[in-house]
């Protein structure tokens, strides 16, 4: 679904898992943003965030 390649032989490596998780997260966020994402936040009048 996400189009991210997966290697069964490397699946138990912590580095491989972390890399694939980060790639999946970025794919999800980028797709969400491309579909309209979240509205921009409005700055308050006092300048606080």
N, C-alpha and C positions, 0 to 999 in steps of 0.2 A: 504494500500500500504506500509506504513512504518512499519507496525506491532506494532504500539504503542497503548496500550489499552487506551480507552477514556470513561469517565463517564459523561453522560449527566447531572446527578444530581449535579456534582461538577464543571461543565463547567463555572459557573459564579464566581468562586473563583479566585482571582488574583494570589494566590500562586499556585493553580492547573494549571492555564493558563501559568504562567511563567515556571513551572516545565516541562510541556508538550512541550512548545516552545523550551526550552533548550534541551530536549531529541530529538526532531525532528531535531534541528540544528546539534547536534552531529551525529545523524544518517546520515544526508545528507553529512556532511563533511567526515565521515568515509567511506561511500560508494564511494564518489568521490576519496578519497585517494586510496582505494582498486582497483579502476578502472584505476589507473595511476596518479591520482591527479595532482598536479602542479609540474613543474620541480624545482629542488633545485636552489636557487639563487647563483649566482657566487659572490664571494668577490671581491671587486675592488682592484686594485693594491695599492691604497693609504691606504687601510684599512677602508675606510668609508663605511657606510652601505647605 
